[in-house]
Amino acid sequence: MKKLTLYFLLMTTGVMAQKQRVQLVNNEAQKRVEVTVDGKPFTAYIYPGPDVLKKPVLYPIRTAGGNFITRGWPMDPRPGERVDHPHHVGMWLNYGDVNGHDFWNNSNDVKGHGGPFGTIVHTGIKSLKSGGDQGELAIMADWLDKDGKPMLQETTTFIFSGTPKERSIERITTLKALNKDVTFKDNKEGMVAIRLARQLEHPSNKPEVFTDASGVATKVAQMDNSGVTGKYKSSEGVEGEKVWGTRAKWMNLTGVINGENVSVAILDNPKNVGYPTYWHSRGYGLYAANPLAPSIMSEGKDKPMNYTLPAGKSVTFRYRVLITSGAVSDESLSQKIN
């Protein structure tokens, strides 16, 4: 009887949830790597080049139920979406001030920013592996200055996995400074981020204006809140839009998309610089973790970090995204921090 009870508990808590086959297919002509779980579309690593996107991204990202957690605009607009911040596409990693260069706001459609802008260019696929329980993709990219000269060399490994109710993305990014020191100045525009589907935003009670580090303002309009159900909750118990500028080991965003209860959690890693990270997460759909801007994110309560990477040296950032169909307990998320 005890064995049956234990088996039931394991099954209901997801411990024995069966992982499904992950398939990765590189389409060089379309400059994308398609990722499927059990034959169902999950996401794609896309690298169309700076004429289209100023950085490679994961786009789109779906739940196990097939619903998009990422906004479609500007790549594939959907009715009722916001059309602000065209540089917010899918899931990405970059930063707003790297040796004075703005990698965050760079977009062909961004107007009124002074720059100078930096661009992240995909340079190659190191490895691509499909598997019965996970798939792995390792890529190379260069972080270029305004003159097209590389400042940083990026090596990123994505680990994808899934079960009938969950999808997981681990991103392990190593940045190496090349021929000179590279400083990440304390700046709120960073670092790992997802731009969310409209259903996962917080209801918009009034128009907002958000100003970037260069003083450029972007208006975010009040919109129809029908079907908008998002709510943040941090590992420290902070909820709603109050999570912005707070520190936490993980953040969990819950909502409903087309009748599917969804949880999107981002987990920080104790090995990361600035752990536990600050959260640059907004109700209008920007979901980001920024470990390098303690002064800006705390509104001056903490000292600036201005993290400097000496020439020839490397730093690694590790994040995990869990997309679950159904509820996820705080305890289970805390147990996944490693």
Secondary structure, 3 states (H helix, E strand, C coil): CHHHHHHHHHHHHCCCCCCCCEEEEEECCCCEEEEEECCEEEEEEECCCCCCCCCCEEEEEECCCCCECECCCCCCCCCCCCCCCCCCCCEEEEECCECCEECCCCCCCCCCCCCCECEEEEEEEEEEECECCCEEEEEEEEEECCCCCEEEEEEEEEEEEECCCEEEEEEEEEEEECCCCEEECCCCCEEEEEEECHHHCCCCCCCEEEECCCCCEEEECCCCCCCCCCEEEECCCCEHHHHCCCECCEEEEEEEECCEEEEEEEECCCCCCCCCCEECCCCCCEEEEECCCHHHHCCCCCCCCCEEECCCCEEEEEEEEEEEECCCCHHHHHHCCC
